[in-house]
Amino acid sequence: MNISASNIILHSLTYNPEGVLQCKMREGELPISASSDEFLTKLHRTYQSKTNKSFASFADKSDKSPLFRKALTDYMSQQLDFVRFSQQAASCLVEELQKHDFAEQGILLISKYSWTASDYLLIALLQNNQSISVNENLELKESQHIETSKIQLVARIDLTLLARDPQSNRYISFIKGRAGRKVSDFFLDFMGAQEGFDAKEQNQGLMKAVDEFCENQALPVAKKKEVREVAFEYCNEQLKQGDDIELSVLSEQLQDSPKLEGSFYDFVSEDYQLEKSFPVDRTVVRKLTKYVGQGGGVSISFDQKHLGERIFYDADSDTLTIQGIPPNLREQLKRDNFADDNQQDDQNPPF
């Protein structure tokens, strides 16, 4: 499903020869066109696919900058037009960057768009990369492009949720950033926001709750697999539709198939600090139906249904026995084993 963009503007953040961060601001919005819609749709899809997102809300504490929030409030109440709002937002970001030891520069994109009955404000600091191509005269030509698949410094505000429920802790979402560089060091601060909850931690808590619910029910292995499969199918369907996990709905599905005693919703409400709804984390929920592990140069992943059928675990010897190796792996093993045999023959000639 494509997005519907209503506003888009770009500003440029660069360092001058003296090392001072400056912002070159546009005085008008970019026209909405097929190319801008396509670009924003790619950016949106990349953002949606990111698994390292977390959530936030505007802070009530006075030590957080209120300037961005005031500008946004004025924009939402139509006291500021989109261009003036974006310029004030850019000034807030520059001011915040100057407080931190981050040499961030690039193209600041601010856009308002609609998707699945909600309005969003996307704020992204994008890198304008150089590339070399060949033109029609077979000459090398240097050009610049924005790589939408490698975005890192991005935050998105659910304007519809903010207007409907300003007490929510999740109307701001953001990418947590690469190791060693936290986006919250300046991107959240420039908006005057504070982290609400971590969607990955919520998903991990849900996985733990499903397993402990099965243990509480004293389910046999086959039933436990069935429960995990039902939970995975529900979460996966929510992910495909772009919807959140609803604990009450998941509980109802678990009650229908298989038949269980007690409510899963009541079970998680007692000892687990889970939100009533939260986004799906693909990398976490897939572990409902897969065993995944890596370490010491070995990476193993397989569907749980194969355990006890094609794959056997011996706890005493701490070994896995695999029957029916994947064809592509089998061919690699045969090829490399044959090469090793030939090498041994060369080192130990028969004469």
C-alpha positions as a Python dict, from the first residue, in 0.01 Angstrom:
ca = {
    (1, 'M'): (0, 0, 0),
    (2, 'N'): (145, 333, -109),
    (3, 'I'): (140, 647, 99),
    (4, 'S'): (-30, 974, 14),
    (5, 'A'): (204, 1270, 64),
    (6, 'S'): (67, 1617, 126),
    (7, 'N'): (387, 1811, 211),
    (8, 'I'): (758, 1763, 156),
    (9, 'I'): (1056, 1993, 199),
    (10, 'L'): (1434, 1957, 208),
    (11, 'H'): (1697, 2156, 398),
    (12, 'S'): (2073, 2107, 379),
    (13, 'L'): (2300, 2075, 683),
    (14, 'T'): (2671, 2130, 608),
    (15, 'Y'): (2986, 2241, 787),
    (16, 'N'): (3159, 2554, 660),
    (17, 'P'): (3543, 2574, 630),
    (18, 'E'): (3560, 2699, 991),
    (19, 'G'): (3384, 2385, 1111),
    (20, 'V'): (3055, 2556, 1200),
    (21, 'L'): (2736, 2369, 1117),
    (22, 'Q'): (2508, 2568, 891),
    (23, 'C'): (2164, 2505, 747),
    (24, 'K'): (2063, 2610, 399),
    (25, 'M'): (1684, 2631, 405),
    (26, 'R'): (1435, 2613, 122),
    (27, 'E'): (1177, 2886, 107),
    (28, 'G'): (912, 2668, -50),
    (29, 'E'): (783, 2311, -49),
    (30, 'L'): (875, 2061, -315),
    (31, 'P'): (590, 1994, -558),
    (32, 'I'): (409, 1665, -502),
    (33, 'S'): (475, 1451, -807),
    (34, 'A'): (499, 1087, -910),
    (35, 'S'): (874, 1089, -841),
    (36, 'S'): (838, 1246, -495),
    (37, 'D'): (561, 998, -408),
    (38, 'E'): (778, 709, -523),
    (39, 'F'): (1074, 838, -322),
    (40, 'L'): (869, 882, -5),
    (41, 'T'): (705, 543, -51),
    (42, 'K'): (1048, 377, -68),
    (43, 'L'): (1157, 570, 241),
    (44, 'H'): (840, 471, 423),
    (45, 'R'): (878, 103, 335),
    (46, 'T'): (1240, 102, 448),
    (47, 'Y'): (1137, 262, 775),
    (48, 'Q'): (855, 13, 825),
    (49, 'S'): (1093, -279, 772),
    (50, 'K'): (1341, -161, 1036),
    (51, 'T'): (1343, -388, 1340),
    (52, 'N'): (1546, -158, 1565),
    (53, 'K'): (1269, 97, 1621),
    (54, 'S'): (1168, 227, 1960),
    (55, 'F'): (892, 460, 2075),
    (56, 'A'): (872, 790, 2257),
    (57, 'S'): (652, 1082, 2359),
    (58, 'F'): (706, 1447, 2439),
    (59, 'A'): (868, 1499, 2777),
    (60, 'D'): (694, 1696, 3048),
    (61, 'K'): (1021, 1787, 3221),
    (62, 'S'): (1151, 2140, 3174),
    (63, 'D'): (1504, 2022, 3094),
    (64, 'K'): (1388, 1904, 2753),
    (65, 'S'): (1378, 2158, 2471),
    (66, 'P'): (1018, 2279, 2418),
    (67, 'L'): (1092, 2465, 2094),
    (68, 'F'): (1017, 2182, 1850),
    (69, 'R'): (703, 2082, 2037),
    (70, 'K'): (577, 2442, 2033),
    (71, 'A'): (647, 2468, 1660),
    (72, 'L'): (460, 2141, 1599),
    (73, 'T'): (168, 2254, 1814),
    (74, 'D'): (150, 2581, 1619),
    (75, 'Y'): (162, 2388, 1293),
    (76, 'M'): (-113, 2146, 1397),
    (77, 'S'): (-331, 2441, 1506),
    (78, 'Q'): (-258, 2612, 1172),
    (79, 'Q'): (-75, 2903, 1330),
    (80, 'L'): (234, 2804, 1128),
    (81, 'D'): (242, 2689, 769),
    (82, 'F'): (444, 2381, 675),
    (83, 'V'): (745, 2574, 542),
    (84, 'R'): (786, 2791, 853),
    (85, 'F'): (737, 2489, 1077),
    (86, 'S'): (1005, 2294, 889),
    (87, 'Q'): (1247, 2586, 913),
    (88, 'Q'): (1196, 2612, 1289),
    (89, 'A'): (1244, 2235, 1319),
    (90, 'A'): (1568, 2259, 1120),
    (91, 'S'): (1694, 2536, 1348),
    (92, 'C'): (1615, 2320, 1653),
    (93, 'L'): (1810, 2029, 1506),
    (94, 'V'): (2113, 2244, 1423),
    (95, 'E'): (2111, 2389, 1776),
    (96, 'E'): (2096, 2040, 1926),
    (97, 'L'): (2370, 1901, 1701),
    (98, 'Q'): (2601, 2179, 1813),
    (99, 'K'): (2567, 2052, 2172),
    (100, 'H'): (2690, 1703, 2084),
    (101, 'D'): (3013, 1565, 1947),
    (102, 'F'): (2851, 1437, 1628),
    (103, 'A'): (2969, 1552, 1288),
    (104, 'E'): (2630, 1493, 1131),
    (105, 'Q'): (2542, 1663, 809),
    (106, 'G'): (2325, 1580, 511),
    (107, 'I'): (1981, 1648, 370),
    (108, 'L'): (1708, 1709, 625),
    (109, 'L'): (1379, 1580, 489),
    (110, 'I'): (1050, 1672, 657),
    (111, 'S'): (730, 1535, 512),
    (112, 'K'): (369, 1491, 610),
    (113, 'Y'): (187, 1195, 460),
    (114, 'S'): (-110, 965, 519),
    (115, 'W'): (-104, 589, 550),
    (116, 'T'): (-368, 346, 678),
    (117, 'A'): (-604, 620, 800),
    (118, 'S'): (-336, 806, 999),
    (119, 'D'): (-134, 1120, 931),
    (120, 'Y'): (241, 1105, 992),
    (121, 'L'): (525, 1353, 1010),
    (122, 'L'): (853, 1201, 893),
    (123, 'I'): (1183, 1367, 986),
    (124, 'A'): (1498, 1216, 839),
    (125, 'L'): (1860, 1321, 807),
    (126, 'L'): (1969, 1159, 481),
    (127, 'Q'): (2312, 1120, 326),
    (128, 'N'): (2366, 1257, -23),
    (129, 'N'): (2607, 998, -167),
    (130, 'Q'): (2821, 1034, -476),
    (131, 'S'): (2817, 774, -751),
    (132, 'I'): (2965, 730, -1098),
    (133, 'S'): (2760, 628, -1400),
    (134, 'V'): (2812, 608, -1775),
    (135, 'N'): (2613, 845, -1997),
    (136, 'E'): (2486, 795, -2353),
    (137, 'N'): (2824, 911, -2491),
    (138, 'L'): (3001, 637, -2293),
    (139, 'E'): (3157, 892, -2064),
    (140, 'L'): (3194, 866, -1689),
    (141, 'K'): (2959, 1098, -1509),
    (142, 'E'): (2960, 1183, -1139),
    (143, 'S'): (2623, 1228, -974),
    (144, 'Q'): (2464, 1233, -630),
    (145, 'H'): (2190, 1012, -494),
    (146, 'I'): (2014, 932, -167),
    (147, 'E'): (2024, 567, -64),
    (148, 'T'): (1676, 507, 82),
    (149, 'S'): (1760, 151, 192),
    (150, 'K'): (2026, 262, 443),
    (151, 'I'): (1849, 522, 653),
    (152, 'Q'): (1953, 555, 1019),
    (153, 'L'): (1866, 899, 1155),
    (154, 'V'): (1488, 899, 1127),
    (155, 'A'): (1194, 975, 1354),
    (156, 'R'): (823, 965, 1275),
    (157, 'I'): (534, 1125, 1463),
    (158, 'D'): (187, 976, 1442),
    (159, 'L'): (-6, 1304, 1426),
    (160, 'T'): (-342, 1127, 1442),
    (161, 'L'): (-250, 938, 1760),
    (162, 'L'): (-98, 1253, 1914),
    (163, 'A'): (-421, 1447, 1856),
    (164, 'R'): (-642, 1162, 1978),
    (165, 'D'): (-435, 1051, 2279),
    (166, 'P'): (-170, 1304, 2387),
    (167, 'Q'): (-100, 1091, 2698),
    (168, 'S'): (19, 800, 2484),
    (169, 'N'): (385, 694, 2515),
    (170, 'R'): (423, 582, 2156),
    (171, 'Y'): (317, 848, 1906),
    (172, 'I'): (685, 910, 1824),
    (173, 'S'): (886, 625, 1677),
    (174, 'F'): (1253, 632, 1585),
    (175, 'I'): (1543, 415, 1471),
    (176, 'K'): (1773, 350, 1763),
    (177, 'G'): (2085, 382, 1549),
    (178, 'R'): (2405, 186, 1502),
    (179, 'A'): (2612, 54, 1789),
    (180, 'G'): (2817, 325, 1954),
    (181, 'R'): (2596, 608, 1832),
    (182, 'K'): (2257, 665, 1993),
    (183, 'V'): (2002, 863, 1800),
    (184, 'S'): (1848, 962, 2135),
    (185, 'D'): (2163, 1167, 2206),
    (186, 'F'): (2039, 1436, 1973),
    (187, 'F'): (1740, 1332, 1763),
    (188, 'L'): (1506, 1279, 2057),
    (189, 'D'): (1649, 1574, 2246),
    (190, 'F'): (1595, 1810, 1956),
    (191, 'M'): (1226, 1714, 1959),
    (192, 'G'): (1207, 1739, 2338),
    (193, 'A'): (1103, 1374, 2361),
    (194, 'Q'): (1167, 1087, 2598),
    (195, 'E'): (1172, 716, 2521),
    (196, 'G'): (845, 539, 2596),
    (197, 'F'): (883, 167, 2545),
    (198, 'D'): (1100, -70, 2345),
    (199, 'A'): (898, -276, 2095),
    (200, 'K'): (1168, -545, 2083),
    (201, 'E'): (1157, -585, 2460),
    (202, 'Q'): (777, -609, 2441),
    (203, 'N'): (803, -886, 2182),
    (204, 'Q'): (1065, -1069, 2388),
    (205, 'G'): (838, -1043, 2690),
    (206, 'L'): (553, -1187, 2488),
    (207, 'M'): (764, -1483, 2374),
    (208, 'K'): (860, -1551, 2736),
    (209, 'A'): (495, -1526, 2841),
    (210, 'V'): (383, -1776, 2574),
    (211, 'D'): (642, -2033, 2687),
    (212, 'E'): (565, -1987, 3055),
    (213, 'F'): (191, -2004, 2985),
    (214, 'C'): (245, -2343, 2821),
    (215, 'E'): (448, -2457, 3121),
    (216, 'N'): (178, -2332, 3356),
    (217, 'Q'): (-76, -2535, 3160),
    (218, 'A'): (155, -2840, 3174),
    (219, 'L'): (107, -2891, 2800),
    (220, 'P'): (269, -3185, 2622),
    (221, 'V'): (527, -3106, 2355),
    (222, 'A'): (281, -3138, 2066),
    (223, 'K'): (31, -2900, 2227),
    (224, 'K'): (305, -2653, 2312),
    (225, 'K'): (411, -2647, 1947),
    (226, 'E'): (51, -2588, 1848),
    (227, 'V'): (17, -2292, 2083),
    (228, 'R'): (340, -2139, 1955),
    (229, 'E'): (225, -2192, 1594),
    (230, 'V'): (-108, -2016, 1660),
    (231, 'A'): (73, -1725, 1826),
    (232, 'F'): (318, -1699, 1536),
    (233, 'E'): (45, -1707, 1270),
    (234, 'Y'): (-140, -1425, 1446),
    (235, 'C'): (173, -1210, 1489),
    (236, 'N'): (285, -1274, 1131),
    (237, 'E'): (-56, -1173, 994),
    (238, 'Q'): (-48, -852, 1199),
    (239, 'L'): (298, -780, 1059),
    (240, 'K'): (179, -829, 700),
    (241, 'Q'): (-111, -591, 754),
    (242, 'G'): (101, -333, 936),
    (243, 'D'): (-107, -371, 1252),
    (244, 'D'): (-6, -410, 1616),
    (245, 'I'): (-25, -719, 1832),
    (246, 'E'): (-340, -696, 2044),
    (247, 'L'): (-301, -910, 2355),
    (248, 'S'): (-676, -955, 2397),
    (249, 'V'): (-716, -1077, 2037),
    (250, 'L'): (-416, -1310, 2067),
    (251, 'S'): (-567, -1451, 2387),
    (252, 'E'): (-895, -1521, 2208),
    (253, 'Q'): (-716, -1705, 1928),
    (254, 'L'): (-520, -1915, 2173),
    (255, 'Q'): (-843, -2008, 2350),
    (256, 'D'): (-999, -2125, 2022),
    (257, 'S'): (-715, -2346, 1904),
    (258, 'P'): (-618, -2546, 2095),
    (259, 'K'): (-862, -2556, 2386),
    (260, 'L'): (-685, -2432, 2696),
    (261, 'E'): (-776, -2377, 3056),
    (262, 'G'): (-751, -2020, 3176),
    (263, 'S'): (-706, -1696, 2985),
    (264, 'F'): (-372, -1602, 2833),
    (265, 'Y'): (-468, -1235, 2872),
    (266, 'D'): (-526, -1282, 3247),
    (267, 'F'): (-198, -1473, 3271),
    (268, 'V'): (15, -1197, 3115),
    (269, 'S'): (-170, -923, 3306),
    (270, 'E'): (-47, -1056, 3640),
    (271, 'D'): (332, -1069, 3614),
    (272, 'Y'): (433, -926, 3274),
    (273, 'Q'): (479, -557, 3204),
    (274, 'L'): (334, -567, 2853),
    (275, 'E'): (141, -298, 2673),
    (276, 'K'): (-209, -394, 2563),
    (277, 'S'): (-89, -350, 2207),
    (278, 'F'): (252, -306, 2045),
    (279, 'P'): (417, -346, 1702),
    (280, 'V'): (548, -680, 1581),
    (281, 'D'): (923, -741, 1580),
    (282, 'R'): (987, -987, 1298),
    (283, 'T'): (1321, -1114, 1427),
    (284, 'V'): (1175, -1194, 1768),
    (285, 'V'): (841, -1355, 1680),
    (286, 'R'): (998, -1589, 1425),
    (287, 'K'): (1155, -1768, 1720),
    (288, 'L'): (807, -1892, 1809),
    (289, 'T'): (838, -2153, 1536),
    (290, 'K'): (1215, -2165, 1489),
    (291, 'Y'): (1515, -2262, 1695),
    (292, 'V'): (1792, -2012, 1626),
    (293, 'G'): (2140, -1997, 1770),
    (294, 'Q'): (2492, -1894, 1679),
    (295, 'G'): (2834, -1883, 1837),
    (296, 'G'): (3187, -2001, 1786),
    (297, 'G'): (3158, -1972, 1408),
    (298, 'V'): (2844, -2190, 1395),
    (299, 'S'): (2497, -2064, 1304),
    (300, 'I'): (2196, -2297, 1321),
    (301, 'S'): (1830, -2231, 1243),
    (302, 'F'): (1548, -2478, 1189),
    (303, 'D'): (1170, -2505, 1225),
    (304, 'Q'): (1063, -2641, 1560),
    (305, 'K'): (845, -2905, 1390),
    (306, 'H'): (1163, -3086, 1280),
    (307, 'L'): (1283, -3142, 1637),
    (308, 'G'): (1225, -3507, 1717),
    (309, 'E'): (1157, -3594, 1351),
    (310, 'R'): (1457, -3495, 1139),
    (311, 'I'): (1663, -3328, 1408),
    (312, 'F'): (1745, -3490, 1742),
    (313, 'Y'): (1905, -3333, 2048),
    (314, 'D'): (2105, -3531, 2302),
    (315, 'A'): (2137, -3324, 2620),
    (316, 'D'): (2395, -3558, 2775),
    (317, 'S'): (2644, -3522, 2489),
    (318, 'D'): (2519, -3175, 2386),
    (319, 'T'): (2490, -3278, 2022),
    (320, 'L'): (2242, -3232, 1739),
    (321, 'T'): (2185, -3508, 1486),
    (322, 'I'): (2044, -3392, 1153),
    (323, 'Q'): (1881, -3635, 913),
    (324, 'G'): (1818, -3504, 564),
    (325, 'I'): (2072, -3226, 509),
    (326, 'P'): (1957, -2945, 273),
    (327, 'P'): (2073, -3024, -85),
    (328, 'N'): (2279, -2707, -130),
    (329, 'L'): (2466, -2773, 197),
    (330, 'R'): (2516, -3138, 102),
    (331, 'E'): (2678, -3040, -226),
    (332, 'Q'): (2916, -2799, -51),
    (333, 'L'): (3016, -3065, 199),
    (334, 'K'): (3072, -3324, -73),
    (335, 'R'): (3275, -3082, -283),
    (336, 'D'): (3498, -2966, 1),
    (337, 'N'): (3540, -3318, 137),
    (338, 'F'): (3648, -3439, -207),
    (339, 'A'): (3900, -3153, -229),
    (340, 'D'): (4040, -3246, 113),
    (341, 'D'): (4080, -3610, 2),
    (342, 'N'): (4271, -3505, -310),
    (343, 'Q'): (4496, -3277, -103),
    (344, 'Q'): (4578, -3563, 131),
    (345, 'D'): (4663, -3788, -167),
    (346, 'D'): (4899, -3520, -303),
    (347, 'Q'): (5076, -3495, 34),
    (348, 'N'): (5106, -3872, 66),
    (349, 'P'): (5182, -4011, -283),
    (350, 'P'): (5163, -4392, -316),
    (351, 'F'): (5529, -4414, -426),
}
